């Protein structure tokens, strides 16, 4: 008898899966609740895109009407006269003021916000971090008009000392020279905006740092790292994309802030070489201050400036998404 044949014939049969009373549902079939949730989610996403498209179409249409009647260059003109015939207006001063004040706010707010978030999550005792975090949450809910009144009544009168110090030690640069006027300048606006966006960046960064895997920190400590080295090697790489997202949220508020800026700033349609000299303007402040008394052509011109702010916001958000996508391997999202 052939041994190989006998061995093959004697092999045990392949076990078959036991019959159960529950069969797996076909791949395309879902429960009614799943279908309803899928439809609502998909519809919400489509509705958001439709609303964004409608806003873009409306702004573009009204802006085209205004620009077609503009007697000056819309991008480079340093004046805003919409009540004359023909109207003459431009956004050069508004674009400069919006960008400069937002940059000042980000430079001041982001490092402080990240430091506060790290202190609350990795240094402060729990009985201290809880109340401090609660107070920061309350600051994020303060209305803009309250910040504006505080800035006009408290911040502006106390800026003379800072402006004088900057003029004494950095006035030779030209950027921080001060002629002694009222401190209602872009630097004051930037400081106020930094205070306003500080709670937003702090809260989001704090929640991101809390999501750092405990194993990452324990592994770094086991290798002999100090607390700062743990933060530098484990916490910050994990939370980098979250901090960028938090910064973009703060930047979005800084770009579109209206009432607080209009309360503090002395608007003029010229670009000052010094950040301490009063004057300048922003898109949102100009719209808020001129919309009520504007004619139909003037409102179309303001809408045209709003379209530019809309485009700037989209570009900033797109740049942030690109940065996050390039650094996603360091964010810890796939850990």
C-alpha positions in Angstrom: 0.0 0.0 0.0 1.2 3.5 -0.9 2.1 5.3 2.3 1.5 8.8 0.8 -1.9 7.8 -0.4 -2.8 6.4 3.0 -1.7 9.5 4.8 -3.7 11.8 2.4 -6.8 9.7 2.8 -6.5 9.7 6.6 -6.2 13.5 7.0 -9.0 15.0 9.0 -11.6 17.0 7.1 -11.5 20.8 7.1 -13.7 22.1 9.9 -16.7 24.1 8.7 -17.9 27.2 10.5 -20.7 26.5 12.9 -24.1 27.6 11.9 -25.3 30.5 14.0 -28.6 32.2 14.2 -27.1 35.6 13.3 -25.9 36.2 9.7 -23.8 39.1 8.7 -25.8 41.8 6.9 -24.9 42.4 3.3 -22.3 45.2 2.8 -24.8 47.6 1.1 -27.5 47.1 3.7 -27.7 49.4 6.8 -30.1 50.0 9.6 -32.6 52.8 9.3 -30.8 54.9 11.9 -27.5 54.6 10.0 -29.2 55.7 6.7 -30.8 58.7 8.4 -27.5 59.7 10.1 -25.6 59.3 6.8 -28.2 61.4 5.0 -28.1 64.1 7.6 -24.3 64.2 7.6 -24.1 64.3 3.9 -26.8 66.9 3.6 -25.1 69.1 6.2 -21.8 68.9 4.3 -23.5 69.8 1.0 -25.5 72.6 2.6 -22.3 74.1 4.0 -20.7 74.1 0.5 -23.9 75.6 -1.0 -23.9 78.4 1.6 -20.2 79.1 1.0 -20.8 79.2 -2.7 -23.8 81.5 -2.3 -21.7 83.9 -0.2 -18.9 83.9 -2.7 -21.3 84.6 -5.6 -23.1 87.4 -3.7 -19.9 89.1 -2.8 -18.4 88.7 -6.2 -21.5 90.1 -7.9 -21.8 93.2 -5.7 -18.1 93.7 -5.8 -18.1 93.7 -9.6 -20.7 96.4 -9.6 -18.6 98.6 -7.3 -15.3 98.1 -9.0 -16.8 98.8 -12.4 -17.7 102.3 -11.2 -14.4 102.9 -9.3 -12.5 105.8 -10.8 -9.2 104.7 -9.0 -7.3 101.5 -8.7 -9.1 99.3 -6.3 -5.9 97.6 -5.0 -3.5 100.5 -4.6 -5.5 103.7 -3.9 -5.0 105.4 -0.5 -8.5 106.9 -0.2 -12.1 106.0 0.3 -14.5 108.4 -1.3 -17.7 106.6 -2.4 -20.1 109.6 -2.2 -18.4 111.6 -5.0 -19.1 111.2 -8.7 -17.3 109.3 -10.0 -16.4 107.3 -6.8 -12.8 106.8 -5.9 -11.8 104.2 -3.4 -9.1 101.5 -2.7 -8.1 98.9 -0.1 -4.4 99.5 0.2 -4.6 101.0 3.7 -7.2 98.5 4.8 -5.2 95.5 3.7 -2.1 96.9 5.3 -3.8 97.6 8.6 -5.6 94.2 8.7 -2.5 92.2 8.0 -0.1 94.2 10.3 -2.5 94.2 13.3 -3.2 90.5 12.9 0.5 89.7 12.7 1.2 91.7 15.8 -1.6 89.8 17.6 -0.3 86.4 16.5 3.3 87.2 17.5 2.2 88.3 21.0 -0.6 85.7 21.6 0.7 82.4 20.3 3.8 82.0 22.5 2.0 83.1 25.6 -1.0 80.8 24.8 1.2 77.8 24.2 3.1 78.5 27.4 -0.1 78.8 29.5 -1.4 75.5 28.0 1.8 73.7 28.8 1.8 75.1 32.3 -1.8 74.0 32.9 -1.3 70.5 31.6 2.3 69.6 32.8 3.4 71.9 35.6 0.5 73.3 37.6 -1.1 71.2 40.3 -4.6 70.1 39.6 -6.3 72.3 42.2 -4.7 75.3 40.5 -5.0 74.3 36.9 -8.8 73.8 37.2 -9.7 77.3 38.3 -7.2 78.9 35.9 -8.6 77.0 33.0 -12.1 78.0 34.0 -11.2 81.7 34.1 -9.6 81.4 30.6 -12.8 79.8 29.3 -14.8 82.7 30.7 -12.4 85.2 28.9 -13.2 83.5 25.6 -16.9 84.3 26.1 -16.5 88.0 26.8 -18.2 90.1 24.0 -16.1 92.2 21.6 -17.7 95.4 22.7 -16.6 94.8 26.3 -13.0 94.3 25.1 -13.4 97.5 23.0 -14.6 99.6 25.9 -11.8 98.2 28.1 -9.3 99.0 25.4 -10.5 102.5 25.0 -10.8 103.4 28.7 -8.0 101.4 30.3 -5.5 100.1 27.7 -5.1 103.3 25.5 -4.4 105.7 28.5 -1.8 103.4 29.9 0.1 102.9 26.6 2.1 106.1 26.8 4.8 104.5 29.0 5.3 101.6 26.6 5.3 103.9 23.6 7.9 106.2 25.2 10.1 103.3 26.1 9.9 101.9 22.6 10.7 105.3 21.1 13.7 105.8 23.4 15.4 102.4 22.7 14.0 101.3 19.3 13.0 104.6 17.8 16.0 104.6 15.5 14.5 101.8 13.5 11.6 104.1 12.4 9.1 101.3 13.1 8.9 102.3 16.7 9.3 106.0 16.5 6.7 108.1 18.3 5.8 111.7 17.9 3.8 111.9 21.1 0.3 111.6 19.7 -2.6 109.6 21.1 -1.6 105.9 21.3 -4.5 104.8 19.1 -2.3 103.0 16.6 -2.0 99.6 15.0 0.3 98.4 17.8 -2.4 99.1 20.3 -4.9 97.3 18.1 -2.6 94.4 17.8 -2.1 94.2 21.6 -5.9 94.3 22.1 -6.4 91.6 19.5 -3.7 89.4 21.2 -5.7 89.6 24.4 -8.9 88.7 22.6 -7.5 85.6 20.8 -5.4 84.4 23.7 -8.2 82.4 25.4 -9.1 80.6 22.1 -5.5 79.5 21.3 -5.0 78.5 24.9 -8.1 76.4 25.3 -7.6 74.4 22.0 -3.8 73.9 22.7 -4.6 72.7 26.2 -7.0 70.1 25.0 -4.5 69.0 22.4 -1.7 68.6 24.9 -4.0 66.5 27.1 -4.3 64.0 24.3 -0.6 63.1 24.3 -0.3 59.4 24.9 0.9 58.7 28.4 3.2 56.0 27.1 5.2 58.6 25.1 5.9 60.7 28.1 6.6 57.7 30.4 9.0 56.3 27.8 10.9 59.6 27.6 11.1 59.8 31.4 12.3 56.2 31.5 15.2 57.2 29.2 16.3 59.9 31.7 14.7 62.9 30.0 13.9 66.0 32.1 10.4 67.5 32.1 11.3 70.1 29.5 12.9 67.4 27.3 9.7 65.4 27.6 7.7 68.4 26.4 10.2 69.1 23.6 10.4 65.5 22.3 7.0 64.1 23.1 4.4 66.8 23.7 5.2 69.5 21.2 5.7 67.1 18.2 2.3 65.4 19.0 0.5 68.7 19.4 2.1 70.7 16.6 -0.8 70.4 14.2 -3.3 71.2 16.9 -1.4 74.3 17.9 -1.4 75.4 14.3 -5.2 74.8 14.0 -5.7 76.8 17.3 -3.6 79.6 15.9 -5.6 79.8 12.7 -8.8 80.0 14.8 -7.3 82.9 16.6 -6.1 84.5 13.4 -9.6 84.2 11.9 -11.0 86.2 14.8 -8.2 88.8 14.6 -8.8 89.3 10.9 -12.5 89.8 11.3 -12.7 91.7 14.5 -14.9 94.8 14.2 -16.2 96.6 17.2 -13.1 96.4 19.4 -10.9 97.7 16.6 -13.3 100.5 15.7 -13.4 101.6 19.4 -9.6 101.8 19.8 -8.2 102.8 16.5 -8.2 106.4 15.0 -8.9 105.6 11.4 -7.1 107.4 8.6 -6.5 106.5 5.0 -2.7 106.6 5.1 0.0 104.1 5.9 2.2 105.2 8.7 5.8 104.0 8.7 5.8 103.7 12.5 3.5 101.3 14.3 3.1 103.8 17.1 1.7 106.7 15.1 -2.1 106.9 15.2 -4.0 106.1 12.1 -4.6 103.2 9.7 -7.6 101.0 9.3 -8.9 97.4 8.8 -11.5 95.9 6.6 -13.9 95.0 9.4 -13.5 98.4 11.1 -14.1 100.3 7.9 -17.2 98.3 7.1 -18.6 98.8 10.5 -18.0 102.5 10.7 -19.2 103.4 7.1 -22.0 101.0 6.3 -24.8 102.9 8.1 -24.2 106.1 6.2 -23.2 104.7 2.9 -25.1 105.0 -0.3 -25.9 102.1 -2.6 -22.6 102.5 -4.4 -20.8 102.9 -1.1 -22.3 99.7 0.2 -21.2 97.9 -2.9 -17.7 99.2 -2.3 -17.8 98.0 1.3 -18.9 94.6 0.1 -16.0 94.6 -2.4 -13.6 95.1 0.5 -15.5 92.3 2.4 -14.8 90.0 -0.6 -11.0 90.7 -0.3 -11.2 89.9 3.5 -13.1 86.7 2.5 -10.4 85.7 0.1 -7.6 86.4 2.6 -9.4 84.2 5.2 -9.7 81.4 2.7 -6.0 81.7 1.7 -5.0 81.7 5.4 -7.1 78.6 6.1 -5.7 76.9 3.0 -2.2 77.6 4.0 -2.8 76.2 7.5 -4.3 73.0 6.0 -1.2 72.6 3.8 1.1 73.0 6.8 -0.8 70.5 8.8 -0.8 68.0 5.9 3.0 68.3 5.5 3.6 67.8 9.2 0.9 65.1 9.9 3.6 62.4 10.4 4.8 64.4 13.4 1.5 65.2 14.9 0.9 61.9 16.6 -2.5 61.5 14.9 -1.5 58.1 13.6 0.1 56.9 16.8 
